[in-house]
Amino acid sequence: MTATPLSSSQGAGRAGDKIFSGAALAAGCLILAVLFGVALFLVVQAIPALTAPAAEIQGGAGFFAYIWPIVIGTLIAATIALVIATPIAIGVALFISHFAPRGLATSLGYVVDLLAAIPSVIYGAWGAAFLAKEISPAYNWLAENMGWLPIFQGPASATGKTILTAGIVLSVMVLPIITSLSREIFLQTPKLHEEAALALGATRWEMIKMSVLPFARPGIISAVMLGLGRALGETMAVALVLSSGALTASLITSGNQTIAAEIALNFPEASGLKVSTLIAAGLVLFVITLAVNMIARWIISRHKEFSGAN
């Protein structure tokens, strides 16, 4: 009995589905295998630093005494970046998606996407050569007028290369990431919901507050967490902008350091136990990034009803 064209096409379709399903499964397994391999490498290479006598670790007080000031510096820089970038990014995304004329919105969207493609070393060079010098007088003013706050306690850095400057540069770097993702989520808001809110007499802002933002909340969280991941792992920009030193509460004095910049600056000349120490620092950053993503997924899962998570 000869096969009909219909049965042949169905058989080819089922074969294509199996091939695609197998390829997708293999890709997912490959990602997990790579993640496991990276984690295993970091753990194995970090064991000498974790088990070494405290006197042999940089600073002479053990690995955890060495790493915790750098962890705090990393979190400070990333927090500054998100505090500055998140409201600006959401505002720009709302303007592009709901307020700007079509032609202007398209042009702004291209500009935002272009900012995301600029290499980090360019941002770092801009921060070191221009921003740090221009913002130094503002640091002097903060030290003189608001020095009673620990975060603005002087003397201010004469070069402007502080953790606050690094945070500002990071905020510029994560701004296009948060803006682009938030804009796409805002545009996915069901038009029926927006039109229903306007039909009930809501203003444009009330419609955004009642329809767009609740729908986009999980997407905004995802965008912010992705920006946080970029800020936590940024290396060259921070290495160029930050004048590293001991941990300090003041944001306008020289000092503080991030894990990524610490590894980048010291790894080329490291040897022996110092290499293991830096890899152990990378393991700590790996764990922090993994924890941030897990927390983000948990938050999104709690707010996925009537949202872009669906």
C-alpha positions as protocol buffer text, in pm:
chain_id: "A"
residue {
  index: 1
  type: MET
  ca { x: 0 y: 0 z: 0 }
}
residue {
  index: 2
  type: THR
  ca { x: 154 y: 329 z: -107 }
}
residue {
  index: 3
  type: ALA
  ca { x: 181 y: 617 z: 139 }
}
residue {
  index: 4
  type: THR
  ca { x: -32 y: 918 z: 65 }
}
residue {
  index: 5
  type: PRO
  ca { x: 123 y: 1269 z: 51 }
}
residue {
  index: 6
  type: LEU
  ca { x: -66 y: 1358 z: 370 }
}
residue {
  index: 7
  type: SER
  ca { x: 73 y: 1065 z: 568 }
}
residue {
  index: 8
  type: SER
  ca { x: 422 y: 1137 z: 439 }
}
residue {
  index: 9
  type: SER
  ca { x: 403 y: 1498 z: 551 }
}
residue {
  index: 10
  type: GLN
  ca { x: 273 y: 1391 z: 892 }
}
residue {
  index: 11
  type: GLY
  ca { x: 560 y: 1146 z: 930 }
}
residue {
  index: 12
  type: ALA
  ca { x: 812 y: 1414 z: 835 }
}
residue {
  index: 13
  type: GLY
  ca { x: 648 y: 1652 z: 1084 }
}
residue {
  index: 14
  type: ARG
  ca { x: 674 y: 1399 z: 1366 }
}
residue {
  index: 15
  type: ALA
  ca { x: 1039 y: 1335 z: 1280 }
}
residue {
  index: 16
  type: GLY
  ca { x: 1106 y: 1711 z: 1285 }
}
residue {
  index: 17
  type: ASP
  ca { x: 935 y: 1742 z: 1623 }
}
residue {
  index: 18
  type: LYS
  ca { x: 1153 y: 1464 z: 1764 }
}
residue {
  index: 19
  type: ILE
  ca { x: 1471 y: 1622 z: 1626 }
}
residue {
  index: 20
  type: PHE
  ca { x: 1378 y: 1964 z: 1765 }
}
residue {
  index: 21
  type: SER
  ca { x: 1278 y: 1817 z: 2101 }
}
residue {
  index: 22
  type: GLY
  ca { x: 1605 y: 1627 z: 2123 }
}
residue {
  index: 23
  type: ALA
  ca { x: 1808 y: 1935 z: 2029 }
}
residue {
  index: 24
  type: ALA
  ca { x: 1627 y: 2148 z: 2288 }
}
residue {
  index: 25
  type: LEU
  ca { x: 1682 y: 1881 z: 2555 }
}
residue {
  index: 26
  type: ALA
  ca { x: 2050 y: 1854 z: 2462 }
}
residue {
  index: 27
  type: ALA
  ca { x: 2089 y: 2234 z: 2481 }
}
residue {
  index: 28
  type: GLY
  ca { x: 1928 y: 2243 z: 2826 }
}
residue {
  index: 29
  type: CYS
  ca { x: 2147 y: 1958 z: 2951 }
}
residue {
  index: 30
  type: LEU
  ca { x: 2456 y: 2129 z: 2806 }
}
residue {
  index: 31
  type: ILE
  ca { x: 2380 y: 2448 z: 2999 }
}
residue {
  index: 32
  type: LEU
  ca { x: 2344 y: 2252 z: 3323 }
}
residue {
  index: 33
  type: ALA
  ca { x: 2663 y: 2058 z: 3250 }
}
residue {
  index: 34
  type: VAL
  ca { x: 2860 y: 2378 z: 3184 }
}
residue {
  index: 35
  type: LEU
  ca { x: 2723 y: 2537 z: 3502 }
}
residue {
  index: 36
  type: PHE
  ca { x: 2813 y: 2227 z: 3702 }
}
residue {
  index: 37
  type: GLY
  ca { x: 3160 y: 2218 z: 3545 }
}
residue {
  index: 38
  type: VAL
  ca { x: 3227 y: 2582 z: 3631 }
}
residue {
  index: 39
  type: ALA
  ca { x: 3107 y: 2531 z: 3988 }
}
residue {
  index: 40
  type: LEU
  ca { x: 3317 y: 2216 z: 4026 }
}
residue {
  index: 41
  type: PHE
  ca { x: 3627 y: 2390 z: 3892 }
}
residue {
  index: 42
  type: LEU
  ca { x: 3583 y: 2683 z: 4129 }
}
residue {
  index: 43
  type: VAL
  ca { x: 3531 y: 2459 z: 4431 }
}
residue {
  index: 44
  type: VAL
  ca { x: 3829 y: 2236 z: 4355 }
}
residue {
  index: 45
  type: GLN
  ca { x: 4063 y: 2527 z: 4286 }
}
residue {
  index: 46
  type: ALA
  ca { x: 3940 y: 2720 z: 4590 }
}
residue {
  index: 47
  type: ILE
  ca { x: 3999 y: 2439 z: 4842 }
}
residue {
  index: 48
  type: PRO
  ca { x: 4369 y: 2529 z: 4903 }
}
residue {
  index: 49
  type: ALA
  ca { x: 4272 y: 2888 z: 4994 }
}
residue {
  index: 50
  type: LEU
  ca { x: 3983 y: 2775 z: 5213 }
}
residue {
  index: 51
  type: THR
  ca { x: 4198 y: 2527 z: 5405 }
}
residue {
  index: 52
  type: ALA
  ca { x: 4525 y: 2723 z: 5417 }
}
residue {
  index: 53
  type: PRO
  ca { x: 4655 y: 2865 z: 5747 }
}
residue {
  index: 54
  type: ALA
  ca { x: 4529 y: 3217 z: 5810 }
}
residue {
  index: 55
  type: ALA
  ca { x: 4879 y: 3363 z: 5811 }
}
residue {
  index: 56
  type: GLU
  ca { x: 4937 y: 3254 z: 5451 }
}
residue {
  index: 57
  type: ILE
  ca { x: 4633 y: 3440 z: 5313 }
}
residue {
  index: 58
  type: GLN
  ca { x: 4667 y: 3804 z: 5210 }
}
residue {
  index: 59
  type: GLY
  ca { x: 4620 y: 4017 z: 5521 }
}
residue {
  index: 60
  type: GLY
  ca { x: 4728 y: 3736 z: 5753 }
}
residue {
  index: 61
  type: ALA
  ca { x: 4381 y: 3690 z: 5907 }
}
residue {
  index: 62
  type: GLY
  ca { x: 4239 y: 3412 z: 5690 }
}
residue {
  index: 63
  type: PHE
  ca { x: 4031 y: 3392 z: 5375 }
}
residue {
  index: 64
  type: PHE
  ca { x: 3701 y: 3512 z: 5520 }
}
residue {
  index: 65
  type: ALA
  ca { x: 3865 y: 3817 z: 5676 }
}
residue {
  index: 66
  type: TYR
  ca { x: 4013 y: 3887 z: 5331 }
}
residue {
  index: 67
  type: ILE
  ca { x: 3693 y: 3836 z: 5132 }
}
residue {
  index: 68
  type: TRP
  ca { x: 3417 y: 3997 z: 5338 }
}
residue {
  index: 69
  type: PRO
  ca { x: 3528 y: 4362 z: 5285 }
}
residue {
  index: 70
  type: ILE
  ca { x: 3542 y: 4296 z: 4910 }
}
residue {
  index: 71
  type: VAL
  ca { x: 3197 y: 4137 z: 4917 }
}
residue {
  index: 72
  type: ILE
  ca { x: 3057 y: 4443 z: 5093 }
}
residue {
  index: 73
  type: GLY
  ca { x: 3227 y: 4672 z: 4841 }
}
residue {
  index: 74
  type: THR
  ca { x: 3074 y: 4471 z: 4557 }
}
residue {
  index: 75
  type: LEU
  ca { x: 2726 y: 4497 z: 4708 }
}
residue {
  index: 76
  type: ILE
  ca { x: 2766 y: 4870 z: 4775 }
}
residue {
  index: 77
  type: ALA
  ca { x: 2864 y: 4944 z: 4415 }
}
residue {
  index: 78
  type: ALA
  ca { x: 2581 y: 4729 z: 4275 }
}
residue {
  index: 79
  type: THR
  ca { x: 2326 y: 4885 z: 4512 }
}
residue {
  index: 80
  type: ILE
  ca { x: 2427 y: 5237 z: 4411 }
}
residue {
  index: 81
  type: ALA
  ca { x: 2393 y: 5140 z: 4046 }
}
residue {
  index: 82
  type: LEU
  ca { x: 2043 y: 4997 z: 4091 }
}
residue {
  index: 83
  type: VAL
  ca { x: 1919 y: 5285 z: 4309 }
}
residue {
  index: 84
  type: ILE
  ca { x: 2020 y: 5532 z: 4039 }
}
residue {
  index: 85
  type: ALA
  ca { x: 1936 y: 5330 z: 3727 }
}
residue {
  index: 86
  type: THR
  ca { x: 1605 y: 5160 z: 3816 }
}
residue {
  index: 87
  type: PRO
  ca { x: 1372 y: 5465 z: 3845 }
}
residue {
  index: 88
  type: ILE
  ca { x: 1534 y: 5633 z: 3544 }
}
residue {
  index: 89
  type: ALA
  ca { x: 1508 y: 5316 z: 3336 }
}
residue {
  index: 90
  type: ILE
  ca { x: 1141 y: 5262 z: 3423 }
}
residue {
  index: 91
  type: GLY
  ca { x: 1063 y: 5626 z: 3345 }
}
residue {
  index: 92
  type: VAL
  ca { x: 1240 y: 5610 z: 3008 }
}
residue {
  index: 93
  type: ALA
  ca { x: 1070 y: 5278 z: 2926 }
}
residue {
  index: 94
  type: LEU
  ca { x: 726 y: 5424 z: 3007 }
}
residue {
  index: 95
  type: PHE
  ca { x: 797 y: 5734 z: 2800 }
}
residue {
  index: 96
  type: ILE
  ca { x: 902 y: 5524 z: 2500 }
}
residue {
  index: 97
  type: SER
  ca { x: 611 y: 5281 z: 2528 }
}
residue {
  index: 98
  type: HIS
  ca { x: 321 y: 5510 z: 2625 }
}
residue {
  index: 99
  type: PHE
  ca { x: 402 y: 5879 z: 2584 }
}
residue {
  index: 100
  type: ALA
  ca { x: 650 y: 5943 z: 2303 }
}
residue {
  index: 101
  type: PRO
  ca { x: 532 y: 5984 z: 1941 }
}
residue {
  index: 102
  type: ARG
  ca { x: 594 y: 5676 z: 1729 }
}
residue {
  index: 103
  type: GLY
  ca { x: 889 y: 5821 z: 1539 }
}
residue {
  index: 104
  type: LEU
  ca { x: 1059 y: 5951 z: 1853 }
}
residue {
  index: 105
  type: ALA
  ca { x: 993 y: 5627 z: 2040 }
}
residue {
  index: 106
  type: THR
  ca { x: 1160 y: 5425 z: 1764 }
}
residue {
  index: 107
  type: SER
  ca { x: 1466 y: 5653 z: 1763 }
}
residue {
  index: 108
  type: LEU
  ca { x: 1496 y: 5643 z: 2142 }
}
residue {
  index: 109
  type: GLY
  ca { x: 1465 y: 5266 z: 2136 }
}
residue {
  index: 110
  type: TYR
  ca { x: 1758 y: 5244 z: 1892 }
}
residue {
  index: 111
  type: VAL
  ca { x: 1967 y: 5475 z: 2112 }
}
residue {
  index: 112
  type: VAL
  ca { x: 1897 y: 5269 z: 2424 }
}
residue {
  index: 113
  type: ASP
  ca { x: 1987 y: 4947 z: 2244 }
}
residue {
  index: 114
  type: LEU
  ca { x: 2307 y: 5110 z: 2117 }
}
residue {
  index: 115
  type: LEU
  ca { x: 2408 y: 5205 z: 2471 }
}
residue {
  index: 116
  type: ALA
  ca { x: 2385 y: 4838 z: 2572 }
}
residue {
  index: 117
  type: ALA
  ca { x: 2636 y: 4748 z: 2299 }
}
residue {
  index: 118
  type: ILE
  ca { x: 2912 y: 4986 z: 2413 }
}
residue {
  index: 119
  type: PRO
  ca { x: 3209 y: 4792 z: 2563 }
}
residue {
  index: 120
  type: SER
  ca { x: 3256 y: 4827 z: 2937 }
}
residue {
  index: 121
  type: VAL
  ca { x: 3611 y: 4957 z: 2894 }
}
residue {
  index: 122
  type: ILE
  ca { x: 3468 y: 5262 z: 2714 }
}
residue {
  index: 123
  type: TYR
  ca { x: 3244 y: 5337 z: 3011 }
}
residue {
  index: 124
  type: GLY
  ca { x: 3541 y: 5289 z: 3241 }
}
residue {
  index: 125
  type: ALA
  ca { x: 3761 y: 5524 z: 3040 }
}
residue {
  index: 126
  type: TRP
  ca { x: 3483 y: 5785 z: 3038 }
}
residue {
  index: 127
  type: GLY
  ca { x: 3441 y: 5752 z: 3413 }
}
residue {
  index: 128
  type: ALA
  ca { x: 3814 y: 5777 z: 3486 }
}
residue {
  index: 129
  type: ALA
  ca { x: 3899 y: 6055 z: 3241 }
}
residue {
  index: 130
  type: PHE
  ca { x: 3589 y: 6273 z: 3264 }
}
residue {
  index: 131
  type: LEU
  ca { x: 3333 y: 6187 z: 3531 }
}
residue {
  index: 132
  type: ALA
  ca { x: 3575 y: 6144 z: 3822 }
}
residue {
  index: 133
  type: LYS
  ca { x: 3736 y: 6483 z: 3758 }
}
residue {
  index: 134
  type: GLU
  ca { x: 3407 y: 6667 z: 3707 }
}
residue {
  index: 135
  type: ILE
  ca { x: 3232 y: 6517 z: 4009 }
}
residue {
  index: 136
  type: SER
  ca { x: 3517 y: 6580 z: 4253 }
}
residue {
  index: 137
  type: PRO
  ca { x: 3390 y: 6933 z: 4350 }
}
residue {
  index: 138
  type: ALA
  ca { x: 3053 y: 6781 z: 4434 }
}
residue {
  index: 139
  type: TYR
  ca { x: 3226 y: 6538 z: 4670 }
}
residue {
  index: 140
  type: ASN
  ca { x: 3400 y: 6829 z: 4843 }
}
residue {
  index: 141
  type: TRP
  ca { x: 3063 y: 6999 z: 4888 }
}
residue {
  index: 142
  type: LEU
  ca { x: 2910 y: 6681 z: 5032 }
}
residue {
  index: 143
  type: ALA
  ca { x: 3202 y: 6642 z: 5275 }
}
residue {
  index: 144
  type: GLU
  ca { x: 3170 y: 7003 z: 5392 }
}
residue {
  index: 145
  type: ASN
  ca { x: 2790 y: 7022 z: 5422 }
}
residue {
  index: 146
  type: MET
  ca { x: 2678 y: 6664 z: 5483 }
}
residue {
  index: 147
  type: GLY
  ca { x: 2987 y: 6515 z: 5640 }
}
residue {
  index: 148
  type: TRP
  ca { x: 2787 y: 6431 z: 5953 }
}
residue {
  index: 149
  type: LEU
  ca { x: 2648 y: 6139 z: 5755 }
}
residue {
  index: 150
  type: PRO
  ca { x: 2892 y: 5844 z: 5758 }
}
residue {
  index: 151
  type: ILE
  ca { x: 2847 y: 5786 z: 5384 }
}
residue {
  index: 152
  type: PHE
  ca { x: 2960 y: 6144 z: 5308 }
}
residue {
  index: 153
  type: GLN
  ca { x: 3231 y: 6173 z: 5568 }
}
residue {
  index: 154
  type: GLY
  ca { x: 3548 y: 6344 z: 5443 }
}
residue {
  index: 155
  type: PRO
  ca { x: 3808 y: 6409 z: 5341 }
}
residue {
  index: 156
  type: ALA
  ca { x: 3675 y: 6370 z: 4988 }
}
residue {
  index: 157
  type: SER
  ca { x: 3895 y: 6205 z: 4728 }
}
residue {
  index: 158
  type: ALA
  ca { x: 4095 y: 6457 z: 4526 }
}
residue {
  index: 159
  type: THR
  ca { x: 4081 y: 6234 z: 4218 }
}
residue {
  index: 160
  type: GLY
  ca { x: 3710 y: 6152 z: 4239 }
}
residue {
  index: 161
  type: LYS
  ca { x: 3784 y: 5781 z: 4195 }
}
residue {
  index: 162
  type: THR
  ca { x: 3554 y: 5652 z: 4466 }
}
residue {
  index: 163
  type: ILE
  ca { x: 3298 y: 5377 z: 4511 }
}
residue {
  index: 164
  type: LEU
  ca { x: 3022 y: 5630 z: 4441 }
}
residue {
  index: 165
  type: THR
  ca { x: 3179 y: 5718 z: 4106 }
}
residue {
  index: 166
  type: ALA
  ca { x: 3206 y: 5348 z: 4028 }
}
residue {
  index: 167
  type: GLY
  ca { x: 2839 y: 5305 z: 4119 }
}
residue {
  index: 168
  type: ILE
  ca { x: 2739 y: 5593 z: 3890 }
}
residue {
  index: 169
  type: VAL
  ca { x: 2932 y: 5441 z: 3600 }
}
residue {
  index: 170
  type: LEU
  ca { x: 2770 y: 5104 z: 3667 }
}
residue {
  index: 171
  type: SER
  ca { x: 2428 y: 5268 z: 3672 }
}
residue {
  index: 172
  type: VAL
  ca { x: 2489 y: 5406 z: 3322 }
}
residue {
  index: 173
  type: MET
  ca { x: 2592 y: 5058 z: 3210 }
}
residue {
  index: 174
  type: VAL
  ca { x: 2288 y: 4875 z: 3348 }
}
residue {
  index: 175
  type: LEU
  ca { x: 2043 y: 5150 z: 3247 }
}
residue {
  index: 176
  type: PRO
  ca { x: 1993 y: 5029 z: 2886 }
}
residue {
  index: 177
  type: ILE
  ca { x: 1945 y: 4669 z: 3001 }
}
residue {
  index: 178
  type: ILE
  ca { x: 1667 y: 4754 z: 3245 }
}
residue {
  index: 179
  type: THR
  ca { x: 1514 y: 5005 z: 3002 }
}
residue {
  index: 180
  type: SER
  ca { x: 1501 y: 4766 z: 2706 }
}
residue {
  index: 181
  type: LEU
  ca { x: 1346 y: 4478 z: 2899 }
}
residue {
  index: 182
  type: SER
  ca { x: 1098 y: 4702 z: 3081 }
}
residue {
  index: 183
  type: ARG
  ca { x: 993 y: 4865 z: 2755 }
}
residue {
  index: 184
  type: GLU
  ca { x: 919 y: 4528 z: 2594 }
}
residue {
  index: 185
  type: ILE
  ca { x: 714 y: 4419 z: 2898 }
}
residue {
  index: 186
  type: PHE
  ca { x: 517 y: 4747 z: 2900 }
}
residue {
  index: 187
  type: LEU
  ca { x: 432 y: 4699 z: 2532 }
}
residue {
  index: 188
  type: GLN
  ca { x: 291 y: 4352 z: 2609 }
}
residue {
  index: 189
  type: THR
  ca { x: 25 y: 4488 z: 2843 }
}
residue {
  index: 190
  type: PRO
  ca { x: -316 y: 4379 z: 2705 }
}
residue {
  index: 191
  type: LYS
  ca { x: -472 y: 4671 z: 2516 }
}
residue {
  index: 192
  type: LEU
  ca { x: -812 y: 4569 z: 2650 }
}
residue {
  index: 193
  type: HIS
  ca { x: -698 y: 4643 z: 3005 }
}
residue {
  index: 194
  type: GLU
  ca { x: -557 y: 4981 z: 2909 }
}
residue {
  index: 195
  type: GLU
  ca { x: -866 y: 5080 z: 2711 }
}
residue {
  index: 196
  type: ALA
  ca { x: -1097 y: 4962 z: 2990 }
}
residue {
  index: 197
  type: ALA
  ca { x: -915 y: 5181 z: 3243 }
}
residue {
  index: 198
  type: LEU
  ca { x: -933 y: 5484 z: 3012 }
}
residue {
  index: 199
  type: ALA
  ca { x: -1301 y: 5417 z: 2940 }
}
residue {
  index: 200
  type: LEU
  ca { x: -1374 y: 5428 z: 3312 }
}
residue {
  index: 201
  type: GLY
  ca { x: -1234 y: 5780 z: 3326 }
}
residue {
  index: 202
  type: ALA
  ca { x: -877 y: 5709 z: 3435 }
}
residue {
  index: 203
  type: THR
  ca { x: -604 y: 5949 z: 3330 }
}
residue {
  index: 204
  type: ARG
  ca { x: -302 y: 5825 z: 3139 }
}
residue {
  index: 205
  type: TRP
  ca { x: -98 y: 5796 z: 3459 }
}
residue {
  index: 206
  type: GLU
  ca { x: -382 y: 5624 z: 3647 }
}
residue {
  index: 207
  type: MET
  ca { x: -415 y: 5375 z: 3361 }
}
residue {
  index: 208
  type: ILE
  ca { x: -41 y: 5301 z: 3380 }
}
residue {
  index: 209
  type: LYS
  ca { x: -59 y: 5265 z: 3758 }
}
residue {
  index: 210
  type: MET
  ca { x: -362 y: 5032 z: 3751 }
}
residue {
  index: 211
  type: SER
  ca { x: -297 y: 4828 z: 3436 }
}
residue {
  index: 212
  type: VAL
  ca { x: 58 y: 4852 z: 3308 }
}
residue {
  index: 213
  type: LEU
  ca { x: 270 y: 4842 z: 3624 }
}
residue {
  index: 214
  type: PRO
  ca { x: 86 y: 4547 z: 3790 }
}
residue {
  index: 215
  type: PHE
  ca { x: 113 y: 4349 z: 3467 }
}
residue {
  index: 216
  type: ALA
  ca { x: 482 y: 4437 z: 3424 }
}
residue {
  index: 217
  type: ARG
  ca { x: 594 y: 4391 z: 3786 }
}
residue {
  index: 218
  type: PRO
  ca { x: 759 y: 4048 z: 3740 }
}
residue {
  index: 219
  type: GLY
  ca { x: 922 y: 4166 z: 3418 }
}
residue {
  index: 220
  type: ILE
  ca { x: 1060 y: 4473 z: 3592 }
}
residue {
  index: 221
  type: ILE
  ca { x: 1200 y: 4253 z: 3869 }
}
residue {
  index: 222
  type: SER
  ca { x: 1364 y: 4029 z: 3610 }
}
residue {
  index: 223
  type: ALA
  ca { x: 1513 y: 4332 z: 3434 }
}
residue {
  index: 224
  type: VAL
  ca { x: 1648 y: 4473 z: 3760 }
}
residue {
  index: 225
  type: MET
  ca { x: 1798 y: 4137 z: 3858 }
}
residue {
  index: 226
  type: LEU
  ca { x: 1965 y: 4109 z: 3518 }
}
residue {
  index: 227
  type: GLY
  ca { x: 2107 y: 4456 z: 3566 }
}
residue {
  index: 228
  type: LEU
  ca { x: 2222 y: 4355 z: 3914 }
}
residue {
  index: 229
  type: GLY
  ca { x: 2404 y: 4058 z: 3766 }
}
residue {
  index: 230
  type: ARG
  ca { x: 2584 y: 4290 z: 3524 }
}
residue {
  index: 231
  type: ALA
  ca { x: 2676 y: 4527 z: 3806 }
}
residue {
  index: 232
  type: LEU
  ca { x: 2803 y: 4248 z: 4033 }
}
residue {
  index: 233
  type: GLY
  ca { x: 3029 y: 4100 z: 3768 }
}
residue {
  index: 234
  type: GLU
  ca { x: 3157 y: 4416 z: 3601 }
}
residue {
  index: 235
  type: THR
  ca { x: 3537 y: 4426 z: 3595 }
}
residue {
  index: 236
  type: MET
  ca { x: 3711 y: 4673 z: 3366 }
}
residue {
  index: 237
  type: ALA
  ca { x: 3492 y: 4976 z: 3432 }
}
residue {
  index: 238
  type: VAL
  ca { x: 3531 y: 4943 z: 3808 }
}
residue {
  index: 239
  type: ALA
  ca { x: 3903 y: 4870 z: 3783 }
}
residue {
  index: 240
  type: LEU
  ca { x: 3955 y: 5192 z: 3585 }
}
residue {
  index: 241
  type: VAL
  ca { x: 3730 y: 5414 z: 3796 }
}
residue {
  index: 242
  type: LEU
  ca { x: 3784 y: 5295 z: 4152 }
}
residue {
  index: 243
  type: SER
  ca { x: 4092 y: 5382 z: 4358 }
}
residue {
  index: 244
  type: SER
  ca { x: 4083 y: 5066 z: 4568 }
}
residue {
  index: 245
  type: GLY
  ca { x: 4171 y: 5045 z: 4934 }
}
residue {
  index: 246
  type: ALA
  ca { x: 4044 y: 4933 z: 5271 }
}
residue {
  index: 247
  type: LEU
  ca { x: 3672 y: 4906 z: 5338 }
}
residue {
  index: 248
  type: THR
  ca { x: 3519 y: 5237 z: 5445 }
}
residue {
  index: 249
  type: ALA
  ca { x: 3165 y: 5355 z: 5506 }
}
residue {
  index: 250
  type: SER
  ca { x: 3224 y: 5681 z: 5319 }
}
residue {
  index: 251
  type: LEU
  ca { x: 3126 y: 5677 z: 4952 }
}
residue {
  index: 252
  type: ILE
  ca { x: 3334 y: 5982 z: 4860 }
}
residue {
  index: 253
  type: THR
  ca { x: 3677 y: 5881 z: 4989 }
}
residue {
  index: 254
  type: SER
  ca { x: 3930 y: 5652 z: 4828 }
}
residue {
  index: 255
  type: GLY
  ca { x: 3891 y: 5290 z: 4929 }
}
residue {
  index: 256
  type: ASN
  ca { x: 3669 y: 4985 z: 4894 }
}
residue {
  index: 257
  type: GLN
  ca { x: 3701 y: 4721 z: 4625 }
}
residue {
  index: 258
  type: THR
  ca { x: 3484 y: 4477 z: 4430 }
}
residue {
  index: 259
  type: ILE
  ca { x: 3542 y: 4107 z: 4376 }
}
residue {
  index: 260
  type: ALA
  ca { x: 3559 y: 4126 z: 3997 }
}
residue {
  index: 261
  type: ALA
  ca { x: 3804 y: 4416 z: 3998 }
}
residue {
  index: 262
  type: GLU
  ca { x: 4015 y: 4247 z: 4266 }
}
residue {
  index: 263
  type: ILE
  ca { x: 4049 y: 3937 z: 4050 }
}
residue {
  index: 264
  type: ALA
  ca { x: 4124 y: 4132 z: 3732 }
}
residue {
  index: 265
  type: LEU
  ca { x: 4389 y: 4351 z: 3891 }
}
residue {
  index: 266
  type: ASN
  ca { x: 4575 y: 4076 z: 4078 }
}
residue {
  index: 267
  type: PHE
  ca { x: 4535 y: 3761 z: 3870 }
}
residue {
  index: 268
  type: PRO
  ca { x: 4805 y: 3839 z: 3606 }
}
residue {
  index: 269
  type: GLU
  ca { x: 5079 y: 3853 z: 3871 }
}
residue {
  index: 270
  type: ALA
  ca { x: 4938 y: 3589 z: 4107 }
}
residue {
  index: 271
  type: SER
  ca { x: 5098 y: 3252 z: 4169 }
}
residue {
  index: 272
  type: GLY
  ca { x: 5059 y: 2961 z: 4407 }
}
residue {
  index: 273
  type: LEU
  ca { x: 4818 y: 3018 z: 4692 }
}
residue {
  index: 274
  type: LYS
  ca { x: 4729 y: 3366 z: 4566 }
}
residue {
  index: 275
  type: VAL
  ca { x: 4573 y: 3211 z: 4255 }
}
residue {
  index: 276
  type: SER
  ca { x: 4360 y: 2983 z: 4472 }
}
residue {
  index: 277
  type: THR
  ca { x: 4259 y: 3282 z: 4684 }
}
residue {
  index: 278
  type: LEU
  ca { x: 4141 y: 3476 z: 4381 }
}
residue {
  index: 279
  type: ILE
  ca { x: 3954 y: 3173 z: 4244 }
}
residue {
  index: 280
  type: ALA
  ca { x: 3789 y: 3133 z: 4585 }
}
residue {
  index: 281
  type: ALA
  ca { x: 3684 y: 3498 z: 4557 }
}
residue {
  index: 282
  type: GLY
  ca { x: 3533 y: 3411 z: 4219 }
}
residue {
  index: 283
  type: LEU
  ca { x: 3347 y: 3124 z: 4384 }
}
residue {
  index: 284
  type: VAL
  ca { x: 3197 y: 3367 z: 4634 }
}
residue {
  index: 285
  type: LEU
  ca { x: 3084 y: 3594 z: 4349 }
}
residue {
  index: 286
  type: PHE
  ca { x: 2938 y: 3289 z: 4171 }
}
residue {
  index: 287
  type: VAL
  ca { x: 2737 y: 3198 z: 4480 }
}
residue {
  index: 288
  type: ILE
  ca { x: 2614 y: 3557 z: 4526 }
}
residue {
  index: 289
  type: THR
  ca { x: 2500 y: 3575 z: 4162 }
}
residue {
  index: 290
  type: LEU
  ca { x: 2327 y: 3237 z: 4186 }
}
residue {
  index: 291
  type: ALA
  ca { x: 2152 y: 3341 z: 4508 }
}
residue {
  index: 292
  type: VAL
  ca { x: 2035 y: 3667 z: 4351 }
}
residue {
  index: 293
  type: ASN
  ca { x: 1883 y: 3482 z: 4056 }
}
residue {
  index: 294
  type: MET
  ca { x: 1711 y: 3228 z: 4281 }
}
residue {
  index: 295
  type: ILE
  ca { x: 1560 y: 3506 z: 4492 }
}
residue {
  index: 296
  type: ALA
  ca { x: 1443 y: 3683 z: 4176 }
}
residue {
  index: 297
  type: ARG
  ca { x: 1272 y: 3367 z: 4050 }
}
residue {
  index: 298
  type: TRP
  ca { x: 1102 y: 3323 z: 4388 }
}
residue {
  index: 299
  type: ILE
  ca { x: 974 y: 3681 z: 4384 }
}
residue {
  index: 300
  type: ILE
  ca { x: 846 y: 3644 z: 4028 }
}
residue {
  index: 301
  type: SER
  ca { x: 668 y: 3317 z: 4107 }
}
residue {
  index: 302
  type: ARG
  ca { x: 476 y: 3492 z: 4387 }
}
residue {
  index: 303
  type: HIS
  ca { x: 348 y: 3767 z: 4156 }
}
residue {
  index: 304
  type: LYS
  ca { x: 295 y: 3586 z: 3828 }
}
residue {
  index: 305
  type: GLU
  ca { x: -86 y: 3610 z: 3821 }
}
residue {
  index: 306
  type: PHE
  ca { x: -210 y: 3883 z: 3584 }
}
residue {
  index: 307
  type: SER
  ca { x: 142 y: 3963 z: 3478 }
}
residue {
  index: 308
  type: GLY
  ca { x: 399 y: 3936 z: 3203 }
}
residue {
  index: 309
  type: ALA
  ca { x: 529 y: 3619 z: 3369 }
}
residue {
  index: 310
  type: ASN
  ca { x: 239 y: 3438 z: 3206 }
}
